[in-house]
Amino acid sequence: MRLATIRTPEGTRVVRIDGDRATEVPGVADVGELLATIGVAGAADATGPEHATADLDYAPLVTRPGKIVCVGLNYRAHIIETKRDFPEHPTLFSKFADCVIGAEDDIVVAVEDTADIDWEGELVIVIGREVRRARGADAEAAIAGYSAANDISMRDWQYRTTQWDQGKFWEASTPVGPVLATPEEIPFQARITTSVNGEVKQEGEIHDLVFGPAALVEYVSTIITLRPGDLILTGTPGGVGHVKSPPEFMAPGDTVTVSIDGIGTLTNRLVAG
């Protein structure tokens, strides 16, 4: 099943997407609320107003996630290109609800504040049930599905100190969507691709992860309770801009696209603000 949060004149709504049609799920305003109430199963037979998928205005998948936990250095190819050692444990940092935007929204950046703007296409775990210290099958069952994100990173701020967060949680800089795809929608060898102005910058398979989805749910839920609608960004493949020689960064006017098999595409334009 594929679910999305869309904008309508009446406010945000959840839709179930079936081919070129999208059916509203009554009574829930975003996918986070749906997961906390009726769950994915409750959307299977829901009936409501219909929309053409080509006309959808995607809001952030979860409009106000309680937690956004991010994982750094989690694809083997990315670890190798950064010349780091393979980690014994996941490297975690956080974002906030004010970071997220929709799948086709502009990324507005004040160029006087930051210049080294980098791309990071990522697979997102969407939590579907409350868990603490989940293990094995319980961790797997806590995953409602997957989405895509672009962890836009301000490298000139990220590396000011040994703590990365200040380069990662810029306001309205992290597209998430376009859909939640339940696990059976994701091909085993699903690929993730990031392009800038049509030029491919990143390509990888989601199974190149050092720490897979269930392992991340186990690890994070040991630290803090995970709840429906929480997001875990699982890391980025090789091909980020700041490790290239010379480094490559984005600028206003550029368009960045992240695609994941089974999930879909984020396409966002950088705009000077």
C-alpha positions as CSV (number, residue, x, y, z in Angstrom):
1,M,0.0,0.0,0.0
2,R,1.1,3.6,-0.7
3,L,-0.1,6.5,1.5
4,A,0.5,10.2,1.2
5,T,-0.3,13.4,3.0
6,I,-1.6,16.0,0.6
7,R,-2.7,19.6,0.8
8,T,-6.3,20.5,-0.1
9,P,-8.3,23.7,0.2
10,E,-9.8,22.1,3.4
11,G,-6.4,21.4,4.9
12,T,-4.1,18.4,4.8
13,R,-5.5,14.9,4.1
14,V,-4.3,11.4,3.9
15,V,-4.8,9.5,0.6
16,R,-4.3,5.9,-0.5
17,I,-2.7,5.8,-3.9
18,D,-3.9,3.2,-6.4
19,G,-2.3,3.7,-9.8
20,D,-3.4,7.1,-11.2
21,R,-6.1,7.6,-8.5
22,A,-5.8,8.7,-4.9
23,T,-8.6,8.1,-2.4
24,E,-8.9,10.2,0.8
25,V,-8.9,8.4,4.1
26,P,-11.6,10.2,6.2
27,G,-10.8,11.5,9.7
28,V,-7.0,11.8,9.6
29,A,-5.0,14.9,8.6
30,D,-1.6,13.3,8.0
31,V,0.1,9.9,7.9
32,G,1.4,10.3,11.4
33,E,-2.1,10.7,12.8
34,L,-3.2,7.7,10.7
35,L,-0.5,5.5,12.2
36,A,-1.4,6.7,15.7
37,T,-5.1,5.9,15.3
38,I,-6.4,3.5,12.6
39,G,-3.0,2.2,11.3
40,V,-2.1,1.2,7.8
41,A,-4.7,-1.5,7.8
42,G,-7.4,1.0,8.5
43,A,-6.7,2.8,5.3
44,A,-7.0,-0.3,3.1
45,D,-10.8,-0.1,2.5
46,A,-11.3,3.6,3.3
47,T,-13.6,5.5,0.9
48,G,-13.6,9.3,0.4
49,P,-13.1,11.9,-2.3
50,E,-10.8,10.9,-5.1
51,H,-8.0,12.8,-6.8
52,A,-5.9,12.3,-9.8
53,T,-2.3,11.5,-8.6
54,A,-0.9,13.8,-11.2
55,D,-2.7,16.7,-9.5
56,L,-1.6,16.0,-5.9
57,D,0.1,18.7,-3.8
58,Y,2.3,16.7,-1.4
59,A,2.7,18.0,2.1
60,P,5.4,16.5,4.3
61,L,4.5,12.8,4.8
62,V,4.3,13.4,8.6
63,T,3.7,17.1,9.1
64,R,4.9,17.3,12.8
65,P,7.0,14.2,13.5
66,G,7.7,13.8,17.2
67,K,11.2,12.6,16.5
68,I,13.5,12.7,13.4
69,V,16.5,10.5,14.1
70,C,19.2,10.5,11.5
71,V,22.0,8.1,10.9
72,G,25.4,9.1,9.5
73,L,28.0,7.0,7.7
74,N,25.7,4.0,7.2
75,Y,26.3,3.1,3.5
76,R,29.6,1.2,2.8
77,A,30.3,3.2,-0.3
78,H,29.9,6.5,1.6
79,I,32.1,5.4,4.5
80,I,34.8,4.4,2.0
81,E,34.6,7.8,0.1
82,T,35.0,9.7,3.4
83,K,38.0,7.6,4.4
84,R,36.4,6.7,7.7
85,D,36.6,3.4,9.6
86,F,33.5,1.2,9.5
87,P,31.5,2.1,12.7
88,E,30.8,-0.3,15.5
89,H,27.6,1.5,16.4
90,P,25.3,3.8,14.4
91,T,26.2,7.5,14.3
92,L,23.1,9.4,15.3
93,F,22.0,13.0,15.1
94,S,18.6,14.7,15.1
95,K,16.4,17.0,13.1
96,F,13.2,18.8,14.2
97,A,9.7,19.0,12.8
98,D,10.4,22.5,11.5
99,C,13.0,21.0,9.1
100,V,10.5,19.0,7.0
101,I,8.9,20.1,3.7
102,G,7.0,18.3,1.0
103,A,8.1,16.3,-2.0
104,E,8.0,19.1,-4.5
105,D,8.4,22.2,-2.2
106,D,11.2,24.7,-2.7
107,I,14.2,24.7,-0.4
108,V,14.6,28.3,0.6
109,V,18.1,29.2,1.7
110,A,19.6,32.5,2.7
111,V,22.9,32.5,0.7
112,E,24.4,35.0,3.0
113,D,24.2,32.4,5.8
114,T,25.5,29.3,4.1
115,A,27.3,28.5,0.8
116,D,28.3,24.8,1.0
117,I,24.9,23.2,0.4
118,D,25.1,19.5,-0.2
119,W,22.7,16.7,-1.2
120,E,22.1,13.4,0.6
121,G,19.4,11.1,-0.7
122,E,18.1,8.8,2.0
123,L,15.7,5.9,2.7
124,V,13.4,6.8,5.6
125,I,11.9,4.3,8.2
126,V,8.4,5.3,9.3
127,I,7.5,4.0,12.7
128,G,4.0,2.5,13.0
129,R,3.7,1.5,16.6
130,E,5.1,2.5,20.0
131,V,8.2,0.5,21.0
132,R,10.9,0.6,23.6
133,R,13.9,-1.7,23.7
134,A,12.4,-3.6,20.6
135,R,14.2,-6.7,19.5
136,G,14.0,-9.0,16.5
137,A,10.5,-9.4,15.2
138,D,9.2,-6.6,17.4
139,A,11.6,-4.2,15.8
140,E,10.6,-5.4,12.3
141,A,6.9,-5.1,13.2
142,A,7.3,-1.5,14.4
143,I,8.2,-0.4,10.8
144,A,5.0,0.8,9.1
145,G,6.8,1.4,5.9
146,Y,9.4,3.5,4.1
147,S,9.7,6.9,2.5
148,A,12.4,9.0,0.9
149,A,14.2,12.1,2.2
150,N,16.9,14.5,1.2
151,D,19.2,15.3,4.1
152,I,20.3,18.7,2.7
153,S,23.5,19.5,4.6
154,M,25.2,22.9,5.1
155,R,28.7,21.6,5.2
156,D,30.3,25.0,6.2
157,W,28.2,24.8,9.4
158,Q,28.4,21.0,9.9
159,Y,32.2,21.0,10.3
160,R,32.5,24.1,12.4
161,T,32.7,21.7,15.4
162,T,32.9,18.0,16.0
163,Q,29.1,17.9,16.5
164,W,27.2,17.8,13.1
165,D,23.8,19.0,14.1
166,Q,24.2,22.7,13.3
167,G,24.7,21.8,9.6
168,K,21.8,19.4,9.5
169,F,18.7,20.9,11.1
170,W,18.2,24.0,9.0
171,E,14.6,25.1,8.9
172,A,12.5,23.9,5.9
173,S,15.4,22.1,4.3
174,T,14.5,18.4,4.5
175,P,12.0,17.1,1.9
176,V,10.2,13.9,3.1
177,G,7.8,11.8,0.9
178,P,6.2,11.6,-1.5
179,V,4.6,8.5,0.0
180,L,4.8,5.9,2.8
181,A,5.3,2.6,1.0
182,T,4.6,-0.5,3.0
183,P,7.5,-3.0,3.0
184,E,6.1,-5.3,0.4
185,E,6.1,-2.4,-2.1
186,I,10.0,-2.1,-1.9
187,P,11.9,-4.4,-4.3
188,F,14.7,-6.4,-2.7
189,Q,17.3,-4.7,-4.8
190,A,15.8,-1.3,-4.7
191,R,18.1,1.5,-5.8
192,I,18.4,5.0,-4.6
193,T,19.5,7.8,-7.0
194,T,20.2,11.5,-6.4
195,S,20.5,13.9,-9.4
196,V,21.3,17.6,-9.5
197,N,20.0,19.4,-12.6
198,G,19.5,16.1,-14.3
199,E,23.1,14.8,-13.6
200,V,23.3,11.7,-11.5
201,K,25.4,12.3,-8.4
202,Q,24.5,9.3,-6.2
203,E,23.5,5.7,-7.0
204,G,23.3,2.8,-4.6
205,E,21.3,-0.1,-3.3
206,I,19.4,0.3,-0.1
207,H,20.9,-3.1,1.0
208,D,24.4,-1.5,1.1
209,L,23.4,-0.3,4.6
210,V,25.8,-1.2,7.4
211,F,23.0,-1.1,9.9
212,G,19.7,-2.2,8.4
213,P,16.2,-0.9,9.3
214,A,15.4,-3.5,12.1
215,A,18.8,-3.0,13.7
216,L,18.3,0.8,13.7
217,V,14.9,0.4,15.4
218,E,16.5,-1.9,18.0
219,Y,19.3,0.6,18.6
220,V,17.2,3.8,18.7
221,S,14.4,2.3,20.8
222,T,17.0,1.3,23.4
223,I,17.7,5.0,23.9
224,I,14.2,6.4,23.6
225,T,10.6,5.3,23.0
226,L,9.7,5.4,19.3
227,R,6.1,6.3,18.5
228,P,3.8,6.2,15.4
229,G,5.0,8.8,12.9
230,D,8.5,9.0,14.1
231,L,11.1,9.0,11.3
232,I,14.5,7.5,11.1
233,L,16.7,8.7,8.1
234,T,19.0,5.8,7.4
235,G,22.0,7.4,5.8
236,T,23.2,8.3,2.3
237,P,25.0,6.4,-0.4
238,G,28.4,7.4,-1.9
239,G,28.5,10.5,-4.1
240,V,28.0,13.4,-1.8
241,G,29.4,16.7,-3.1
242,H,31.8,17.8,-0.3
243,V,34.1,14.8,-0.8
244,K,34.6,15.4,-4.6
245,S,37.7,17.0,-5.9
246,P,37.1,19.8,-6.2
247,P,34.1,19.9,-3.9
248,E,30.7,20.4,-5.5
249,F,27.8,22.3,-3.9
250,M,24.4,23.5,-4.9
251,A,23.2,27.0,-5.5
252,P,19.9,28.8,-5.9
253,G,18.3,27.8,-9.2
254,D,19.5,24.2,-8.9
255,T,17.0,21.3,-8.8
256,V,17.8,18.2,-6.8
257,T,15.9,14.9,-7.3
258,V,15.9,11.8,-5.1
259,S,14.3,8.6,-6.4
260,I,13.9,5.2,-4.6
261,D,12.4,2.2,-6.3
262,G,9.0,1.4,-4.9
263,I,8.6,4.8,-3.2
264,G,8.9,7.5,-5.8
265,T,10.6,10.8,-6.3
266,L,11.4,14.0,-4.5
267,T,12.1,17.0,-6.7
268,N,13.0,20.2,-5.0
269,R,14.4,23.5,-6.3
270,L,16.8,25.7,-4.3
271,V,15.6,29.2,-4.0
272,A,17.4,32.2,-2.4
273,G,15.6,33.5,0.6
